[in-house]
Amino acid sequence: MIKHTGRVDSTNRRVVVVFPSIPEDQDNCLVVDINSLEQRYHDGLMQAVESPEAQASNKLFEVLGRKLFWDGKNILTTLHEKGFLRRVPVDTITLLPSPTETLPLKEFNAYQKMVEETKEEPAIPQTPDSSTKAGEMQQPADENDQDGIARNLLIQAEMMEADAHKKRAEAESVSPGIQKKLGKELVYAEPKRPRGRPKKEATAETTA
């Protein structure tokens, strides 16, 4: 049984579901088309997905925010920066927990929402380590892993900013000058990425 894997219903393309839903946009999710990845990215991602930490959690994005690829770069950040994360409607994805089982992502999200409303998911125990190899857990800044949480929030914010920019441009193409008529500031510039990269709390040992 492997959690977080699924398929696109219309094409049967295999995907990894990184964000089962997006905050402020519960009808969409963020997935990675694993068949389109280069071999090293594919292997590194699947190694992380199949890890005990990921399989014990329903929030894969949190785990990927603490793991590294073979080159020592954060997996979640790399997926975002390289455009591997794709926004798709939740109701177009089916989870494949086993070769003989299927579960619509929409039903999974509904169940998880019900569970979260009744109780909190227990924290995943983490074993401290002095070094972090590719695919292994990165040392958290503290017990709440504040850096990982902040990184996830920034990625979600950038995705929503890009989507908002696209919708403004579409509205302007349909009705030129509509934003000015409504007293809205015209916004055409792409959302700026924050300068620099988040500091790593551990040094990764790279693999070929």
MODELLER restraints for C-alpha pairs under 7 A, 6 or more apart:
rsr = mdl.restraints
at = mdl.atoms
rsr.add(forms.Gaussian(group=physical.xy_distance, feature=features.Distance(at['CA:1:A'], at['CA:97:A']), mean=5.32, stdev=0.5))
rsr.add(forms.Gaussian(group=physical.xy_distance, feature=features.Distance(at['CA:1:A'], at['CA:98:A']), mean=4.86, stdev=0.5))
rsr.add(forms.Gaussian(group=physical.xy_distance, feature=features.Distance(at['CA:2:A'], at['CA:50:A']), mean=6.70, stdev=0.5))
rsr.add(forms.Gaussian(group=physical.xy_distance, feature=features.Distance(at['CA:2:A'], at['CA:97:A']), mean=5.14, stdev=0.5))
rsr.add(forms.Gaussian(group=physical.xy_distance, feature=features.Distance(at['CA:2:A'], at['CA:98:A']), mean=6.42, stdev=0.5))
rsr.add(forms.Gaussian(group=physical.xy_distance, feature=features.Distance(at['CA:3:A'], at['CA:55:A']), mean=5.96, stdev=0.5))
rsr.add(forms.Gaussian(group=physical.xy_distance, feature=features.Distance(at['CA:3:A'], at['CA:97:A']), mean=5.31, stdev=0.5))
rsr.add(forms.Gaussian(group=physical.xy_distance, feature=features.Distance(at['CA:4:A'], at['CA:16:A']), mean=5.70, stdev=0.5))
rsr.add(forms.Gaussian(group=physical.xy_distance, feature=features.Distance(at['CA:4:A'], at['CA:17:A']), mean=5.20, stdev=0.5))
rsr.add(forms.Gaussian(group=physical.xy_distance, feature=features.Distance(at['CA:5:A'], at['CA:15:A']), mean=5.89, stdev=0.5))
rsr.add(forms.Gaussian(group=physical.xy_distance, feature=features.Distance(at['CA:5:A'], at['CA:16:A']), mean=4.58, stdev=0.5))
rsr.add(forms.Gaussian(group=physical.xy_distance, feature=features.Distance(at['CA:5:A'], at['CA:17:A']), mean=6.02, stdev=0.5))
rsr.add(forms.Gaussian(group=physical.xy_distance, feature=features.Distance(at['CA:5:A'], at['CA:95:A']), mean=5.85, stdev=0.5))
rsr.add(forms.Gaussian(group=physical.xy_distance, feature=features.Distance(at['CA:5:A'], at['CA:96:A']), mean=5.74, stdev=0.5))
rsr.add(forms.Gaussian(group=physical.xy_distance, feature=features.Distance(at['CA:5:A'], at['CA:97:A']), mean=6.80, stdev=0.5))
rsr.add(forms.Gaussian(group=physical.xy_distance, feature=features.Distance(at['CA:6:A'], at['CA:14:A']), mean=5.82, stdev=0.5))
rsr.add(forms.Gaussian(group=physical.xy_distance, feature=features.Distance(at['CA:6:A'], at['CA:15:A']), mean=5.27, stdev=0.5))
rsr.add(forms.Gaussian(group=physical.xy_distance, feature=features.Distance(at['CA:6:A'], at['CA:16:A']), mean=6.19, stdev=0.5))
rsr.add(forms.Gaussian(group=physical.xy_distance, feature=features.Distance(at['CA:6:A'], at['CA:17:A']), mean=6.95, stdev=0.5))
rsr.add(forms.Gaussian(group=physical.xy_distance, feature=features.Distance(at['CA:6:A'], at['CA:93:A']), mean=6.75, stdev=0.5))
rsr.add(forms.Gaussian(group=physical.xy_distance, feature=features.Distance(at['CA:6:A'], at['CA:94:A']), mean=5.41, stdev=0.5))
rsr.add(forms.Gaussian(group=physical.xy_distance, feature=features.Distance(at['CA:6:A'], at['CA:95:A']), mean=3.96, stdev=0.5))
rsr.add(forms.Gaussian(group=physical.xy_distance, feature=features.Distance(at['CA:6:A'], at['CA:96:A']), mean=4.73, stdev=0.5))
rsr.add(forms.Gaussian(group=physical.xy_distance, feature=features.Distance(at['CA:7:A'], at['CA:13:A']), mean=5.27, stdev=0.5))
rsr.add(forms.Gaussian(group=physical.xy_distance, feature=features.Distance(at['CA:7:A'], at['CA:14:A']), mean=4.42, stdev=0.5))
rsr.add(forms.Gaussian(group=physical.xy_distance, feature=features.Distance(at['CA:7:A'], at['CA:15:A']), mean=5.39, stdev=0.5))
rsr.add(forms.Gaussian(group=physical.xy_distance, feature=features.Distance(at['CA:7:A'], at['CA:93:A']), mean=5.80, stdev=0.5))
rsr.add(forms.Gaussian(group=physical.xy_distance, feature=features.Distance(at['CA:7:A'], at['CA:94:A']), mean=5.52, stdev=0.5))
rsr.add(forms.Gaussian(group=physical.xy_distance, feature=features.Distance(at['CA:7:A'], at['CA:95:A']), mean=6.52, stdev=0.5))
rsr.add(forms.Gaussian(group=physical.xy_distance, feature=features.Distance(at['CA:8:A'], at['CA:14:A']), mean=6.69, stdev=0.5))
rsr.add(forms.Gaussian(group=physical.xy_distance, feature=features.Distance(at['CA:8:A'], at['CA:92:A']), mean=5.96, stdev=0.5))
rsr.add(forms.Gaussian(group=physical.xy_distance, feature=features.Distance(at['CA:8:A'], at['CA:93:A']), mean=4.92, stdev=0.5))
rsr.add(forms.Gaussian(group=physical.xy_distance, feature=features.Distance(at['CA:8:A'], at['CA:94:A']), mean=6.65, stdev=0.5))
rsr.add(forms.Gaussian(group=physical.xy_distance, feature=features.Distance(at['CA:9:A'], at['CA:92:A']), mean=5.55, stdev=0.5))
rsr.add(forms.Gaussian(group=physical.xy_distance, feature=features.Distance(at['CA:9:A'], at['CA:93:A']), mean=5.81, stdev=0.5))
rsr.add(forms.Gaussian(group=physical.xy_distance, feature=features.Distance(at['CA:9:A'], at['CA:94:A']), mean=6.57, stdev=0.5))
rsr.add(forms.Gaussian(group=physical.xy_distance, feature=features.Distance(at['CA:13:A'], at['CA:33:A']), mean=7.00, stdev=0.5))
rsr.add(forms.Gaussian(group=physical.xy_distance, feature=features.Distance(at['CA:14:A'], at['CA:33:A']), mean=6.13, stdev=0.5))
rsr.add(forms.Gaussian(group=physical.xy_distance, feature=features.Distance(at['CA:14:A'], at['CA:34:A']), mean=6.23, stdev=0.5))
rsr.add(forms.Gaussian(group=physical.xy_distance, feature=features.Distance(at['CA:14:A'], at['CA:35:A']), mean=6.66, stdev=0.5))
rsr.add(forms.Gaussian(group=physical.xy_distance, feature=features.Distance(at['CA:15:A'], at['CA:31:A']), mean=6.12, stdev=0.5))
rsr.add(forms.Gaussian(group=physical.xy_distance, feature=features.Distance(at['CA:15:A'], at['CA:32:A']), mean=5.29, stdev=0.5))
rsr.add(forms.Gaussian(group=physical.xy_distance, feature=features.Distance(at['CA:15:A'], at['CA:33:A']), mean=4.55, stdev=0.5))
rsr.add(forms.Gaussian(group=physical.xy_distance, feature=features.Distance(at['CA:15:A'], at['CA:34:A']), mean=5.43, stdev=0.5))
rsr.add(forms.Gaussian(group=physical.xy_distance, feature=features.Distance(at['CA:16:A'], at['CA:31:A']), mean=5.53, stdev=0.5))
rsr.add(forms.Gaussian(group=physical.xy_distance, feature=features.Distance(at['CA:16:A'], at['CA:32:A']), mean=5.20, stdev=0.5))
rsr.add(forms.Gaussian(group=physical.xy_distance, feature=features.Distance(at['CA:16:A'], at['CA:33:A']), mean=6.75, stdev=0.5))
rsr.add(forms.Gaussian(group=physical.xy_distance, feature=features.Distance(at['CA:16:A'], at['CA:34:A']), mean=6.68, stdev=0.5))
rsr.add(forms.Gaussian(group=physical.xy_distance, feature=features.Distance(at['CA:17:A'], at['CA:30:A']), mean=6.37, stdev=0.5))
rsr.add(forms.Gaussian(group=physical.xy_distance, feature=features.Distance(at['CA:17:A'], at['CA:31:A']), mean=4.51, stdev=0.5))
rsr.add(forms.Gaussian(group=physical.xy_distance, feature=features.Distance(at['CA:17:A'], at['CA:32:A']), mean=6.65, stdev=0.5))
rsr.add(forms.Gaussian(group=physical.xy_distance, feature=features.Distance(at['CA:18:A'], at['CA:30:A']), mean=5.81, stdev=0.5))
rsr.add(forms.Gaussian(group=physical.xy_distance, feature=features.Distance(at['CA:18:A'], at['CA:31:A']), mean=5.42, stdev=0.5))
rsr.add(forms.Gaussian(group=physical.xy_distance, feature=features.Distance(at['CA:18:A'], at['CA:60:A']), mean=5.54, stdev=0.5))
rsr.add(forms.Gaussian(group=physical.xy_distance, feature=features.Distance(at['CA:18:A'], at['CA:61:A']), mean=5.29, stdev=0.5))
rsr.add(forms.Gaussian(group=physical.xy_distance, feature=features.Distance(at['CA:19:A'], at['CA:29:A']), mean=5.53, stdev=0.5))
rsr.add(forms.Gaussian(group=physical.xy_distance, feature=features.Distance(at['CA:19:A'], at['CA:30:A']), mean=4.95, stdev=0.5))
rsr.add(forms.Gaussian(group=physical.xy_distance, feature=features.Distance(at['CA:19:A'], at['CA:31:A']), mean=6.80, stdev=0.5))
rsr.add(forms.Gaussian(group=physical.xy_distance, feature=features.Distance(at['CA:19:A'], at['CA:61:A']), mean=6.13, stdev=0.5))
rsr.add(forms.Gaussian(group=physical.xy_distance, feature=features.Distance(at['CA:20:A'], at['CA:29:A']), mean=5.09, stdev=0.5))
rsr.add(forms.Gaussian(group=physical.xy_distance, feature=features.Distance(at['CA:20:A'], at['CA:30:A']), mean=6.70, stdev=0.5))
rsr.add(forms.Gaussian(group=physical.xy_distance, feature=features.Distance(at['CA:20:A'], at['CA:109:A']), mean=6.90, stdev=0.5))
rsr.add(forms.Gaussian(group=physical.xy_distance, feature=features.Distance(at['CA:21:A'], at['CA:27:A']), mean=6.77, stdev=0.5))
rsr.add(forms.Gaussian(group=physical.xy_distance, feature=features.Distance(at['CA:21:A'], at['CA:28:A']), mean=5.57, stdev=0.5))
rsr.add(forms.Gaussian(group=physical.xy_distance, feature=features.Distance(at['CA:21:A'], at['CA:29:A']), mean=4.24, stdev=0.5))
rsr.add(forms.Gaussian(group=physical.xy_distance, feature=features.Distance(at['CA:22:A'], at['CA:28:A']), mean=6.11, stdev=0.5))
rsr.add(forms.Gaussian(group=physical.xy_distance, feature=features.Distance(at['CA:22:A'], at['CA:29:A']), mean=5.62, stdev=0.5))
rsr.add(forms.Gaussian(group=physical.xy_distance, feature=features.Distance(at['CA:27:A'], at['CA:89:A']), mean=5.84, stdev=0.5))
rsr.add(forms.Gaussian(group=physical.xy_distance, feature=features.Distance(at['CA:27:A'], at['CA:90:A']), mean=5.51, stdev=0.5))
rsr.add(forms.Gaussian(group=physical.xy_distance, feature=features.Distance(at['CA:28:A'], at['CA:87:A']), mean=6.40, stdev=0.5))
rsr.add(forms.Gaussian(group=physical.xy_distance, feature=features.Distance(at['CA:28:A'], at['CA:88:A']), mean=5.47, stdev=0.5))
rsr.add(forms.Gaussian(group=physical.xy_distance, feature=features.Distance(at['CA:28:A'], at['CA:89:A']), mean=4.25, stdev=0.5))
rsr.add(forms.Gaussian(group=physical.xy_distance, feature=features.Distance(at['CA:28:A'], at['CA:90:A']), mean=4.87, stdev=0.5))
rsr.add(forms.Gaussian(group=physical.xy_distance, feature=features.Distance(at['CA:29:A'], at['CA:87:A']), mean=5.62, stdev=0.5))
rsr.add(forms.Gaussian(group=physical.xy_distance, feature=features.Distance(at['CA:29:A'], at['CA:88:A']), mean=5.60, stdev=0.5))
rsr.add(forms.Gaussian(group=physical.xy_distance, feature=features.Distance(at['CA:29:A'], at['CA:89:A']), mean=6.16, stdev=0.5))
rsr.add(forms.Gaussian(group=physical.xy_distance, feature=features.Distance(at['CA:29:A'], at['CA:90:A']), mean=5.57, stdev=0.5))
rsr.add(forms.Gaussian(group=physical.xy_distance, feature=features.Distance(at['CA:30:A'], at['CA:85:A']), mean=5.75, stdev=0.5))
rsr.add(forms.Gaussian(group=physical.xy_distance, feature=features.Distance(at['CA:30:A'], at['CA:86:A']), mean=5.23, stdev=0.5))
rsr.add(forms.Gaussian(group=physical.xy_distance, feature=features.Distance(at['CA:30:A'], at['CA:87:A']), mean=4.67, stdev=0.5))
rsr.add(forms.Gaussian(group=physical.xy_distance, feature=features.Distance(at['CA:30:A'], at['CA:88:A']), mean=6.42, stdev=0.5))
rsr.add(forms.Gaussian(group=physical.xy_distance, feature=features.Distance(at['CA:31:A'], at['CA:85:A']), mean=5.48, stdev=0.5))
rsr.add(forms.Gaussian(group=physical.xy_distance, feature=features.Distance(at['CA:31:A'], at['CA:86:A']), mean=5.25, stdev=0.5))
rsr.add(forms.Gaussian(group=physical.xy_distance, feature=features.Distance(at['CA:31:A'], at['CA:87:A']), mean=6.64, stdev=0.5))
rsr.add(forms.Gaussian(group=physical.xy_distance, feature=features.Distance(at['CA:32:A'], at['CA:84:A']), mean=5.71, stdev=0.5))
rsr.add(forms.Gaussian(group=physical.xy_distance, feature=features.Distance(at['CA:32:A'], at['CA:85:A']), mean=5.17, stdev=0.5))
rsr.add(forms.Gaussian(group=physical.xy_distance, feature=features.Distance(at['CA:32:A'], at['CA:86:A']), mean=6.15, stdev=0.5))
rsr.add(forms.Gaussian(group=physical.xy_distance, feature=features.Distance(at['CA:34:A'], at['CA:42:A']), mean=6.09, stdev=0.5))
rsr.add(forms.Gaussian(group=physical.xy_distance, feature=features.Distance(at['CA:44:A'], at['CA:69:A']), mean=5.78, stdev=0.5))
rsr.add(forms.Gaussian(group=physical.xy_distance, feature=features.Distance(at['CA:44:A'], at['CA:70:A']), mean=6.95, stdev=0.5))
rsr.add(forms.Gaussian(group=physical.xy_distance, feature=features.Distance(at['CA:44:A'], at['CA:135:A']), mean=6.31, stdev=0.5))
rsr.add(forms.Gaussian(group=physical.xy_distance, feature=features.Distance(at['CA:47:A'], at['CA:135:A']), mean=6.45, stdev=0.5))
rsr.add(forms.Gaussian(group=physical.xy_distance, feature=features.Distance(at['CA:48:A'], at['CA:54:A']), mean=6.86, stdev=0.5))
rsr.add(forms.Gaussian(group=physical.xy_distance, feature=features.Distance(at['CA:48:A'], at['CA:135:A']), mean=5.71, stdev=0.5))
rsr.add(forms.Gaussian(group=physical.xy_distance, feature=features.Distance(at['CA:49:A'], at['CA:55:A']), mean=6.99, stdev=0.5))
rsr.add(forms.Gaussian(group=physical.xy_distance, feature=features.Distance(at['CA:53:A'], at['CA:63:A']), mean=6.84, stdev=0.5))
rsr.add(forms.Gaussian(group=physical.xy_distance, feature=features.Distance(at['CA:54:A'], at['CA:60:A']), mean=5.82, stdev=0.5))
rsr.add(forms.Gaussian(group=physical.xy_distance, feature=features.Distance(at['CA:54:A'], at['CA:63:A']), mean=5.94, stdev=0.5))
rsr.add(forms.Gaussian(group=physical.xy_distance, feature=features.Distance(at['CA:61:A'], at['CA:76:A']), mean=6.85, stdev=0.5))
rsr.add(forms.Gaussian(group=physical.xy_distance, feature=features.Distance(at['CA:62:A'], at['CA:148:A']), mean=6.84, stdev=0.5))
rsr.add(forms.Gaussian(group=physical.xy_distance, feature=features.Distance(at['CA:64:A'], at['CA:75:A']), mean=5.59, stdev=0.5))
rsr.add(forms.Gaussian(group=physical.xy_distance, feature=features.Distance(at['CA:64:A'], at['CA:76:A']), mean=5.17, stdev=0.5))
rsr.add(forms.Gaussian(group=physical.xy_distance, feature=features.Distance(at['CA:65:A'], at['CA:74:A']), mean=6.56, stdev=0.5))
rsr.add(forms.Gaussian(group=physical.xy_distance, feature=features.Distance(at['CA:65:A'], at['CA:75:A']), mean=6.49, stdev=0.5))
rsr.add(forms.Gaussian(group=physical.xy_distance, feature=features.Distance(at['CA:65:A'], at['CA:76:A']), mean=5.11, stdev=0.5))
rsr.add(forms.Gaussian(group=physical.xy_distance, feature=features.Distance(at['CA:65:A'], at['CA:148:A']), mean=5.39, stdev=0.5))
rsr.add(forms.Gaussian(group=physical.xy_distance, feature=features.Distance(at['CA:65:A'], at['CA:152:A']), mean=6.86, stdev=0.5))
rsr.add(forms.Gaussian(group=physical.xy_distance, feature=features.Distance(at['CA:66:A'], at['CA:74:A']), mean=6.99, stdev=0.5))
rsr.add(forms.Gaussian(group=physical.xy_distance, feature=features.Distance(at['CA:66:A'], at['CA:137:A']), mean=5.84, stdev=0.5))
rsr.add(forms.Gaussian(group=physical.xy_distance, feature=features.Distance(at['CA:66:A'], at['CA:138:A']), mean=4.99, stdev=0.5))
rsr.add(forms.Gaussian(group=physical.xy_distance, feature=features.Distance(at['CA:66:A'], at['CA:148:A']), mean=6.27, stdev=0.5))
rsr.add(forms.Gaussian(group=physical.xy_distance, feature=features.Distance(at['CA:67:A'], at['CA:74:A']), mean=5.88, stdev=0.5))
rsr.add(forms.Gaussian(group=physical.xy_distance, feature=features.Distance(at['CA:67:A'], at['CA:75:A']), mean=5.88, stdev=0.5))
rsr.add(forms.Gaussian(group=physical.xy_distance, feature=features.Distance(at['CA:67:A'], at['CA:135:A']), mean=5.78, stdev=0.5))
rsr.add(forms.Gaussian(group=physical.xy_distance, feature=features.Distance(at['CA:67:A'], at['CA:136:A']), mean=5.83, stdev=0.5))
rsr.add(forms.Gaussian(group=physical.xy_distance, feature=features.Distance(at['CA:67:A'], at['CA:137:A']), mean=5.06, stdev=0.5))
rsr.add(forms.Gaussian(group=physical.xy_distance, feature=features.Distance(at['CA:67:A'], at['CA:138:A']), mean=5.44, stdev=0.5))
rsr.add(forms.Gaussian(group=physical.xy_distance, feature=features.Distance(at['CA:68:A'], at['CA:74:A']), mean=4.43, stdev=0.5))
rsr.add(forms.Gaussian(group=physical.xy_distance, feature=features.Distance(at['CA:68:A'], at['CA:75:A']), mean=5.12, stdev=0.5))
rsr.add(forms.Gaussian(group=physical.xy_distance, feature=features.Distance(at['CA:68:A'], at['CA:134:A']), mean=5.14, stdev=0.5))
rsr.add(forms.Gaussian(group=physical.xy_distance, feature=features.Distance(at['CA:68:A'], at['CA:135:A']), mean=5.32, stdev=0.5))
rsr.add(forms.Gaussian(group=physical.xy_distance, feature=features.Distance(at['CA:68:A'], at['CA:136:A']), mean=6.77, stdev=0.5))
rsr.add(forms.Gaussian(group=physical.xy_distance, feature=features.Distance(at['CA:69:A'], at['CA:75:A']), mean=5.64, stdev=0.5))
rsr.add(forms.Gaussian(group=physical.xy_distance, feature=features.Distance(at['CA:69:A'], at['CA:134:A']), mean=5.08, stdev=0.5))
rsr.add(forms.Gaussian(group=physical.xy_distance, feature=features.Distance(at['CA:69:A'], at['CA:135:A']), mean=5.86, stdev=0.5))
rsr.add(forms.Gaussian(group=physical.xy_distance, feature=features.Distance(at['CA:70:A'], at['CA:134:A']), mean=4.55, stdev=0.5))
rsr.add(forms.Gaussian(group=physical.xy_distance, feature=features.Distance(at['CA:70:A'], at['CA:206:A']), mean=5.03, stdev=0.5))
rsr.add(forms.Gaussian(group=physical.xy_distance, feature=features.Distance(at['CA:70:A'], at['CA:207:A']), mean=5.26, stdev=0.5))
rsr.add(forms.Gaussian(group=physical.xy_distance, feature=features.Distance(at['CA:71:A'], at['CA:206:A']), mean=5.30, stdev=0.5))
rsr.add(forms.Gaussian(group=physical.xy_distance, feature=features.Distance(at['CA:72:A'], at['CA:134:A']), mean=6.20, stdev=0.5))
rsr.add(forms.Gaussian(group=physical.xy_distance, feature=features.Distance(at['CA:72:A'], at['CA:204:A']), mean=4.93, stdev=0.5))
rsr.add(forms.Gaussian(group=physical.xy_distance, feature=features.Distance(at['CA:72:A'], at['CA:205:A']), mean=6.87, stdev=0.5))
rsr.add(forms.Gaussian(group=physical.xy_distance, feature=features.Distance(at['CA:72:A'], at['CA:206:A']), mean=6.07, stdev=0.5))
rsr.add(forms.Gaussian(group=physical.xy_distance, feature=features.Distance(at['CA:79:A'], at['CA:85:A']), mean=5.89, stdev=0.5))
rsr.add(forms.Gaussian(group=physical.xy_distance, feature=features.Distance(at['CA:90:A'], at['CA:105:A']), mean=6.15, stdev=0.5))
rsr.add(forms.Gaussian(group=physical.xy_distance, feature=features.Distance(at['CA:90:A'], at['CA:106:A']), mean=5.77, stdev=0.5))
rsr.add(forms.Gaussian(group=physical.xy_distance, feature=features.Distance(at['CA:91:A'], at['CA:105:A']), mean=6.61, stdev=0.5))
rsr.add(forms.Gaussian(group=physical.xy_distance, feature=features.Distance(at['CA:91:A'], at['CA:106:A']), mean=5.56, stdev=0.5))
rsr.add(forms.Gaussian(group=physical.xy_distance, feature=features.Distance(at['CA:93:A'], at['CA:104:A']), mean=6.33, stdev=0.5))
rsr.add(forms.Gaussian(group=physical.xy_distance, feature=features.Distance(at['CA:93:A'], at['CA:105:A']), mean=5.70, stdev=0.5))
rsr.add(forms.Gaussian(group=physical.xy_distance, feature=features.Distance(at['CA:94:A'], at['CA:102:A']), mean=6.47, stdev=0.5))
rsr.add(forms.Gaussian(group=physical.xy_distance, feature=features.Distance(at['CA:94:A'], at['CA:103:A']), mean=5.58, stdev=0.5))
rsr.add(forms.Gaussian(group=physical.xy_distance, feature=features.Distance(at['CA:94:A'], at['CA:104:A']), mean=4.26, stdev=0.5))
rsr.add(forms.Gaussian(group=physical.xy_distance, feature=features.Distance(at['CA:94:A'], at['CA:105:A']), mean=5.32, stdev=0.5))
rsr.add(forms.Gaussian(group=physical.xy_distance, feature=features.Distance(at['CA:95:A'], at['CA:102:A']), mean=5.66, stdev=0.5))
rsr.add(forms.Gaussian(group=physical.xy_distance, feature=features.Distance(at['CA:95:A'], at['CA:103:A']), mean=4.98, stdev=0.5))
rsr.add(forms.Gaussian(group=physical.xy_distance, feature=features.Distance(at['CA:95:A'], at['CA:104:A']), mean=5.85, stdev=0.5))
rsr.add(forms.Gaussian(group=physical.xy_distance, feature=features.Distance(at['CA:95:A'], at['CA:105:A']), mean=5.87, stdev=0.5))
rsr.add(forms.Gaussian(group=physical.xy_distance, feature=features.Distance(at['CA:96:A'], at['CA:102:A']), mean=4.88, stdev=0.5))
rsr.add(forms.Gaussian(group=physical.xy_distance, feature=features.Distance(at['CA:96:A'], at['CA:103:A']), mean=6.57, stdev=0.5))
rsr.add(forms.Gaussian(group=physical.xy_distance, feature=features.Distance(at['CA:128:A'], at['CA:139:A']), mean=6.67, stdev=0.5))
rsr.add(forms.Gaussian(group=physical.xy_distance, feature=features.Distance(at['CA:129:A'], at['CA:139:A']), mean=6.84, stdev=0.5))
rsr.add(forms.Gaussian(group=physical.xy_distance, feature=features.Distance(at['CA:131:A'], at['CA:202:A']), mean=6.08, stdev=0.5))
rsr.add(forms.Gaussian(group=physical.xy_distance, feature=features.Distance(at['CA:131:A'], at['CA:203:A']), mean=6.12, stdev=0.5))
rsr.add(forms.Gaussian(group=physical.xy_distance, feature=features.Distance(at['CA:131:A'], at['CA:204:A']), mean=6.62, stdev=0.5))
rsr.add(forms.Gaussian(group=physical.xy_distance, feature=features.Distance(at['CA:132:A'], at['CA:138:A']), mean=5.59, stdev=0.5))
rsr.add(forms.Gaussian(group=physical.xy_distance, feature=features.Distance(at['CA:132:A'], at['CA:202:A']), mean=6.14, stdev=0.5))
rsr.add(forms.Gaussian(group=physical.xy_distance, feature=features.Distance(at['CA:132:A'], at['CA:203:A']), mean=6.11, stdev=0.5))
rsr.add(forms.Gaussian(group=physical.xy_distance, feature=features.Distance(at['CA:132:A'], at['CA:204:A']), mean=4.81, stdev=0.5))
rsr.add(forms.Gaussian(group=physical.xy_distance, feature=features.Distance(at['CA:132:A'], at['CA:205:A']), mean=6.54, stdev=0.5))
rsr.add(forms.Gaussian(group=physical.xy_distance, feature=features.Distance(at['CA:133:A'], at['CA:204:A']), mean=4.96, stdev=0.5))
rsr.add(forms.Gaussian(group=physical.xy_distance, feature=features.Distance(at['CA:133:A'], at['CA:205:A']), mean=4.72, stdev=0.5))
rsr.add(forms.Gaussian(group=physical.xy_distance, feature=features.Distance(at['CA:133:A'], at['CA:206:A']), mean=6.65, stdev=0.5))
rsr.add(forms.Gaussian(group=physical.xy_distance, feature=features.Distance(at['CA:134:A'], at['CA:204:A']), mean=6.27, stdev=0.5))
rsr.add(forms.Gaussian(group=physical.xy_distance, feature=features.Distance(at['CA:134:A'], at['CA:205:A']), mean=6.34, stdev=0.5))
rsr.add(forms.Gaussian(group=physical.xy_distance, feature=features.Distance(at['CA:134:A'], at['CA:206:A']), mean=6.01, stdev=0.5))
rsr.add(forms.Gaussian(group=physical.xy_distance, feature=features.Distance(at['CA:134:A'], at['CA:207:A']), mean=6.88, stdev=0.5))
rsr.add(forms.Gaussian(group=physical.xy_distance, feature=features.Distance(at['CA:138:A'], at['CA:202:A']), mean=6.31, stdev=0.5))
rsr.add(forms.Gaussian(group=physical.xy_distance, feature=features.Distance(at['CA:139:A'], at['CA:201:A']), mean=5.97, stdev=0.5))
rsr.add(forms.Gaussian(group=physical.xy_distance, feature=features.Distance(at['CA:139:A'], at['CA:202:A']), mean=6.01, stdev=0.5))
rsr.add(forms.Gaussian(group=physical.xy_distance, feature=features.Distance(at['CA:140:A'], at['CA:201:A']), mean=6.88, stdev=0.5))
rsr.add(forms.Gaussian(group=physical.xy_distance, feature=features.Distance(at['CA:141:A'], at['CA:147:A']), mean=6.48, stdev=0.5))
rsr.add(forms.Gaussian(group=physical.xy_distance, feature=features.Distance(at['CA:141:A'], at['CA:201:A']), mean=6.60, stdev=0.5))
rsr.add(forms.Gaussian(group=physical.xy_distance, feature=features.Distance(at['CA:161:A'], at['CA:191:A']), mean=6.29, stdev=0.5))
rsr.add(forms.Gaussian(group=physical.xy_distance, feature=features.Distance(at['CA:162:A'], at['CA:190:A']), mean=6.97, stdev=0.5))
rsr.add(forms.Gaussian(group=physical.xy_distance, feature=features.Distance(at['CA:162:A'], at['CA:191:A']), mean=6.32, stdev=0.5))
rsr.add(forms.Gaussian(group=physical.xy_distance, feature=features.Distance(at['CA:165:A'], at['CA:188:A']), mean=6.72, stdev=0.5))
rsr.add(forms.Gaussian(group=physical.xy_distance, feature=features.Distance(at['CA:165:A'], at['CA:190:A']), mean=6.98, stdev=0.5))
rsr.add(forms.Gaussian(group=physical.xy_distance, feature=features.Distance(at['CA:169:A'], at['CA:188:A']), mean=6.95, stdev=0.5))
rsr.add(forms.Gaussian(group=physical.xy_distance, feature=features.Distance(at['CA:172:A'], at['CA:178:A']), mean=6.09, stdev=0.5))
rsr.add(forms.Gaussian(group=physical.xy_distance, feature=features.Distance(at['CA:179:A'], at['CA:185:A']), mean=6.55, stdev=0.5))
rsr.add(forms.Gaussian(group=physical.xy_distance, feature=features.Distance(at['CA:179:A'], at['CA:186:A']), mean=6.23, stdev=0.5))
rsr.add(forms.Gaussian(group=physical.xy_distance, feature=features.Distance(at['CA:180:A'], at['CA:186:A']), mean=6.98, stdev=0.5))
